Amino acid sequence: MTAAQATQAAQPPAEPRHGLRIFAIWFVLALAADLLIWLVWYPHLPPGDMSDSAKHQQFDIAVLAVAAAPVVIAVLLYFIYSIVVWRAKPDDDGDGEPIYGNTKVQVAWIAGTSAIVLFLAVFGTVELIGPAGAGAGEGPSPVWKLAGKETAAWSPGGNDMLQVQAIGQQWDWTYRYPQFGGMESAELVLPLNMPITFHVTSLDVIHSFWAYQLGVKADANPQVDNVAYTTAKQLGGFTVRCNELCGIWHGAMYNYGRVVSPTDFQSWAAGMQSKEQSDGVLSALPSYALTYDPTVIPQLGKNLVNINQITGAAGLYYPPNDPVTP
């Protein structure tokens, strides 16, 4: 063996290109994860696509998941790779080589994280403006209005916007339809493909109107008109829950709604209006307003229980000062 061969044999083997190896593994895993998220998980993500607001939220969650997956995989991959490849050998008590920084890694990290943050900021702003807040409550004067139709009135046979008031009360939801004489229902019925403005308020304490499958959620505050928008895109039923702790029966404060064809909706709404007029419910109800004086609660509850079968969660109506089941 020559001196050159002996010197070469004494040298430690060259280190593999760890950066390139990690990048190759990361690229394959990140691509597979993003494809699974977009093609397999996305169609099943909550809240679904029953309305335009729900569909936008589903899309937003999918985009955020696709953006986050490569970052999570990169962190976990580097952690696992370090443990497997760079772990200390048995009986090796020495210190590792000092590291004083790597300009390429630093620049790549700052550029990558900045690009992700800026993309999410722009994406979030566009998604907030585009679908008019994605069904979220925006107070009495919404910043993002729905295609300029926020003041339009929907009439039977018309094609504008339907106004629906969601009223929280311990412990149930009721719904008023001002375009049908201010009639009130215990069931939220909506027409298909009709832009809807929700006016959410409360008769007593703070509640939160959450029509889960519609992607609509807005706080119900006393003396406040909280506005949210949506357009139902599929026929079927959905659940409305209270998402704000509001008293002893909060967990049972939910009811149901359904999306029907425009023709069926007009028939239902006209029938409810006629029934409540003949039964005296409309005359007993306070005049329609965006908010109500809490002093009408006992009288309003009594009339709705006796005449319209609108009941509290435990089967009776309870005023705020009597939150105990008899």
Secondary structure, DSSP 8 states (H G I E B T S, - for coil): --HHHHHHHHS------HHHHHHHHHHHHHHHHHHHIIIIIGGG-TT-SSBHHHHHHHHHHHHHHHHHHHHHHHHHHHHHHHHHHS---TT-----------HHHHHHHHHHHHHHHHHHHHHHHHHHHTTGGGGB---SS-SS-STT-TT----TT--S-EEEEEEEETTEEEEEEGGGTTEEESSEEEETT-EEEEEEEESSS-EEEEEGGGTEEEEE-BT--EEEEEEB-S-EEEEEEE-S--STTGGG-EEEEEEE-HHHHHHHHHHHHHHHHHHTHHHHS----SS--GGGHHHHHHHHHHHH----TTSS---TT--S--
